[in-house]
Amino acid sequence: MDSATEAFVAHRNLLFTVAYEMLGSATDAEDVLQETWLRWAAVDHSTVREQRAYLVRITTRQALNRLRSLGRRKESYVGSWLPEPLLTAPDVADDVELSDSVSMAMLLVLETLTPTERAVFVLRDVFALEYDEIAEAVGKTPAAVRQIAHRARAHVAARRPRGVVSQAESRNAVEAFQRAVTTGDLQSLVDILAPDVVLLGDGGGIKQTLPRPILGADKVARLLTVGLGQAGHHLSVEPVQVNGSPAMVIRRDGELDGVMALTIEDGLITGMYYVRNPDKLSWMQRETTVSR
């Protein structure tokens, strides 16, 4: 490998994670990496002092361009839009900050930021870049970036899930959920759901799903026991790690039906994100490496 290719390969997982956190779409993140490579290959590398910072800057600019066009696509999206789920290795959960930053819940919070706010928040709070580096990437002054970072941080803090959940708590909640769903035990399902649990579904207009969010343990439990337990179909529920957090791969008659990512707080499930859109399930075939 020449030095340019070697540098790109060395930082590829980082660049993918930056693009994915900005876009919420692994497919679009891969496209951004292709564009980043084309621009990186055309650079006079003798003028580059910090390869990592330079590559992150290219990736950020390409992701910002893609994010703006992605916003227009989402406006015409059928039903609720959820991020594209990634099958991640179990050790991602060991890095609490990384797993939190790529979780479905956090990606949905980031959706409420402007494109520039999202880029600044991701680069500063997740990847700890200096303000002057971020300024070059987003085309702002370092002083403006500080203000944007402060505003974005306050916005995210008011909306992000509270507290850190132990792996034992997560495992117990997931096992209880799996038993309740596969047995159709309505009361056991209600017991593992937080009173204000929210269920969101994404079918993309291809698969039937929820037209709007469902709120409350009783409503969510009844909908799941009816919706997942359709007569004449064999249902299997397999626990996995998706975006560094607990999730379930749901199969009907052996065929992948969807992925349900979970947010767990105080031993109860507070958020459920059910992606059924088949166009978003290709990244569930193999583990994807995310890194900081």
C-alpha positions in Angstrom: 0.0 0.0 0.0 1.1 3.5 -0.7 1.1 6.0 2.2 -2.2 7.7 1.2 -4.0 4.4 1.0 -2.5 3.2 4.2 -3.6 6.4 6.1 -7.2 6.0 4.7 -7.4 2.4 5.7 -5.9 3.1 9.2 -8.7 5.7 9.9 -11.5 4.1 7.9 -13.5 2.9 10.9 -13.3 6.3 12.6 -14.4 8.1 9.4 -17.3 5.7 8.9 -18.4 6.3 12.5 -18.2 10.1 12.1 -20.3 9.9 8.9 -22.8 7.5 10.4 -23.3 9.6 13.5 -23.9 12.6 11.3 -26.3 10.9 8.9 -28.0 8.0 10.8 -27.6 5.9 7.6 -24.8 3.4 7.1 -25.5 3.3 3.4 -25.1 7.0 3.1 -22.0 6.9 5.4 -20.4 4.4 3.0 -21.1 6.8 0.0 -19.5 9.6 2.0 -16.4 7.4 2.5 -16.2 6.8 -1.2 -16.3 10.5 -1.8 -13.7 11.1 0.9 -11.4 8.6 -0.7 -11.6 10.3 -4.1 -10.8 13.7 -2.6 -8.0 12.3 -0.4 -6.4 10.5 -3.3 -6.2 13.8 -5.2 -4.5 15.7 -2.4 -0.8 16.6 -2.4 0.0 14.6 0.8 3.3 16.4 1.3 1.3 19.4 2.4 -0.7 17.5 5.0 0.5 17.8 8.6 -2.2 15.7 10.4 -3.6 13.0 8.3 -6.4 12.0 10.8 -7.6 15.6 11.1 -7.5 16.2 7.4 -9.4 13.0 6.6 -12.0 13.9 9.3 -12.4 17.3 7.7 -13.0 15.9 4.3 -15.5 13.4 5.7 -17.4 16.0 7.7 -17.8 18.3 4.7 -19.1 15.5 2.5 -21.4 14.3 5.3 -22.8 17.8 5.7 -23.6 18.0 2.0 -25.2 14.6 2.2 -27.1 15.5 5.4 -28.8 18.4 3.7 -30.0 16.3 0.8 -31.0 13.5 3.2 -33.2 16.0 5.0 -35.2 16.5 1.8 -35.6 12.8 1.3 -36.9 12.4 4.9 -39.6 15.0 4.2 -41.2 12.6 1.7 -40.5 9.4 3.8 -43.6 7.3 4.5 -44.2 7.0 8.3 -41.7 7.4 11.0 -38.0 7.6 10.0 -35.6 5.6 12.2 -31.8 5.3 11.8 -30.3 2.3 9.9 -29.5 -0.3 12.5 -26.0 -1.7 12.7 -25.1 -5.1 14.1 -22.2 -4.3 16.4 -19.7 -6.4 18.4 -20.5 -6.9 22.1 -17.3 -5.0 23.1 -18.8 -1.8 21.7 -21.0 -1.7 24.9 -17.8 -1.5 27.0 -17.1 2.0 25.6 -20.0 3.7 27.3 -19.5 7.1 25.5 -19.2 5.4 22.0 -22.2 3.1 22.5 -24.3 6.0 23.8 -23.3 8.2 20.8 -24.4 5.6 18.2 -27.5 4.4 20.0 -30.8 4.7 18.3 -32.0 7.0 21.0 -29.1 9.4 20.6 -29.2 9.4 16.8 -32.9 10.4 17.1 -31.9 13.3 19.4 -29.2 14.3 16.9 -31.9 14.5 14.2 -33.4 17.5 16.1 -30.2 19.5 15.6 -29.4 21.6 12.5 -26.7 20.0 10.2 -24.0 22.3 11.5 -25.0 21.8 15.1 -24.9 18.0 14.6 -21.5 18.1 13.0 -20.1 20.3 15.8 -21.6 18.2 18.5 -20.4 14.9 17.0 -16.8 16.2 16.4 -16.5 17.9 19.8 -18.4 15.8 22.3 -17.9 12.3 20.7 -14.5 12.6 19.0 -13.0 15.3 21.1 -11.6 17.4 18.2 -10.2 20.9 19.0 -12.4 23.9 18.2 -10.0 25.1 15.5 -10.1 21.7 13.7 -13.9 21.7 13.8 -14.0 25.3 12.5 -12.0 24.2 9.4 -14.3 21.3 8.9 -17.6 23.2 9.1 -16.4 26.6 7.7 -16.9 28.6 10.8 -14.6 30.6 13.2 -13.5 28.8 16.4 -15.5 31.3 18.4 -18.6 30.5 16.5 -18.0 26.8 16.9 -17.7 27.2 20.7 -21.1 28.9 20.7 -22.6 26.2 18.5 -21.1 23.4 20.6 -22.6 25.0 23.8 -26.0 25.3 22.2 -26.0 21.8 20.8 -24.8 20.3 24.1 -27.6 21.9 26.0 -30.1 20.8 23.4 -28.9 17.2 23.6 -28.6 17.1 27.4 -32.3 18.0 27.7 -33.3 15.1 25.5 -30.9 12.3 25.9 -31.7 9.2 28.0 -30.7 9.5 31.7 -28.1 7.5 33.5 -25.8 4.6 32.7 -27.3 1.1 32.8 -25.2 -1.9 33.9 -24.8 -4.8 31.5 -26.4 -7.1 34.1 -29.5 -4.8 34.2 -29.6 -4.7 30.4 -29.3 -8.5 30.2 -32.0 -9.1 32.7 -34.4 -6.7 31.0 -33.7 -8.3 27.6 -34.2 -11.8 28.8 -37.5 -10.9 30.5 -38.7 -9.1 27.3 -37.7 -12.1 25.2 -39.6 -14.5 27.4 -42.7 -12.3 27.5 -42.8 -11.8 23.7 -42.3 -15.4 22.8 -44.8 -16.7 25.3 -47.3 -13.9 24.6 -47.5 -13.2 28.4 -49.1 -9.8 28.4 -48.6 -9.0 32.1 -45.0 -10.0 32.1 -44.5 -7.7 29.1 -46.2 -4.8 30.9 -44.0 -5.4 34.0 -40.7 -5.0 32.0 -41.9 -1.8 30.3 -41.6 1.7 31.8 -45.0 3.3 32.3 -44.1 6.0 29.7 -42.4 3.6 27.3 -42.4 4.8 23.6 -42.6 2.4 20.6 -41.6 3.7 17.1 -41.8 1.7 13.9 -40.2 2.2 10.5 -41.6 0.3 7.6 -40.6 2.9 4.9 -43.9 2.3 3.1 -42.8 -1.2 2.2 -43.7 -3.1 5.4 -46.7 -2.4 7.6 -45.8 -0.7 10.8 -47.0 2.0 13.2 -48.2 5.2 11.6 -47.3 7.2 14.7 -45.4 6.6 18.1 -47.3 4.5 20.7 -46.9 5.7 24.3 -47.6 3.8 27.5 -46.8 0.3 28.8 -50.4 -1.1 28.4 -50.8 0.1 24.8 -47.3 -1.0 23.8 -47.7 -4.4 25.4 -51.0 -5.1 23.8 -49.8 -4.0 20.4 -46.7 -6.2 20.6 -48.5 -9.3 21.8 -51.1 -8.9 19.0 -48.7 -7.7 16.2 -45.8 -10.1 16.9 -47.9 -13.1 17.6 -49.8 -13.4 14.3 -51.5 -16.7 13.9 -50.0 -19.2 11.6 -46.5 -17.8 11.8 -43.5 -19.1 13.8 -41.9 -16.3 15.7 -38.3 -16.3 16.9 -36.7 -13.5 18.9 -32.9 -13.4 19.2 -31.0 -11.0 21.4 -28.2 -9.1 19.7 -26.2 -5.8 20.0 -27.4 -3.1 17.7 -25.6 0.3 17.7 -23.9 -0.8 20.9 -27.1 -1.3 22.7 -29.5 -4.3 23.5 -31.8 -5.3 20.6 -33.8 -8.1 19.2 -33.7 -9.7 15.8 -37.2 -10.8 15.0 -37.9 -13.6 12.5 -41.1 -15.0 11.1 -40.9 -18.5 9.7 -37.1 -18.2 9.7 -37.1 -15.0 7.6 -35.8 -11.7 9.0 -38.8 -9.5 9.8 -37.2 -6.6 11.6 -34.9 -5.4 14.3 -36.1 -3.9 17.6 -33.5 -1.7 19.4 -34.2 -1.1 23.1 -33.4 1.7 25.5 -33.2 0.6 29.1 -33.2 2.7 32.2 -33.5 1.6 35.8 -34.1 -2.0 34.7 -37.1 -1.1 32.5 -37.5 -0.6 28.8 -38.2 3.0 28.0 -37.7 3.1 24.3 -38.4 0.6 21.5 -37.3 1.2 17.9 -38.7 -1.4 15.4 -37.1 -1.2 12.0 -39.0 -3.3 9.4 -38.0 -1.5 6.2 -36.1 -4.1 4.3 -33.9 -1.5 2.7 -32.5 -0.7 6.1 -31.7 -4.2 7.2 -28.7 -5.1 5.1 -26.3 -4.0 7.8 -27.6 -6.8 10.1 -25.9 -9.5 8.0 -22.5 -8.9 9.5 -20.9 -7.0 12.4 -19.9 -3.4 11.6 -16.9 -1.9 13.5 -17.4 1.6 15.0 -14.6 3.4 16.7 -13.5 6.8 18.2 
